[in-house]
Amino acid sequence: MQALTNRAKPVSRKKMNLWESMYLPEILRGMFITFKHIFRKKVTINYPEQTRPFSPVFRGLQILNRDEEGRENCTACGLCAVACPAEAITMEAAERQPGEEHLYREEKYAAKYEINMLRCIFCGLCEEACPKDAVYLSETFAPANYQRKGFIYGKKDLLIPHPKEDPEAYAKAKGSRKLHPEGHGNEK
């Protein structure tokens, strides 16, 4: 039977001599490679003391944004939940009551907003789909937890601090990225 391609290579079936059957040359070659790597600069970073620089396109934990007056940007349109390929976002809409104008920008707001971080793939599609610049991915890791319940973040966990009540925490939550004036897009 003829081969379909001409990539076949003949295999040598010659008998090994005593030196080759002890595998000593291969062991010595492996030891040489190991010792060569011992004296190279280590790439490990001691995490709590050192932090590695992140890429400008790093996508971390989601955050619900507020405007300069502290009102929530989210209007519960549901585009982020529809755009999420992992179906990690769930939300319920409610209507703003009289006297709540200082809390919400629009007539509708997200009464319940949850992200299941075990399902989230940090793709950023929720950020791109949001027309109100309400969701963006921060420069923060999702912290470790021992129970599944700890990975389901509610609205109170995701909402950015109030800019007038706690300006330091608000600036820290925003991160070093500056949002584009129209929203949509992180640029330095």
PyMOL commands that set and color helices and strands:
alter all, ss='L'
color gray80, all
select helices_A, chain A and resi 18-21+24-38+79-83+125-129+148-151+155-158+167-174
alter helices_A, ss='H'
color red, helices_A
select strands_A, chain A and resi 62-64+89-95+108-116+135-137+152-153+178-179+186-187
alter strands_A, ss='S'
color yellow, strands_A
deselect
rebuild
show_as cartoon
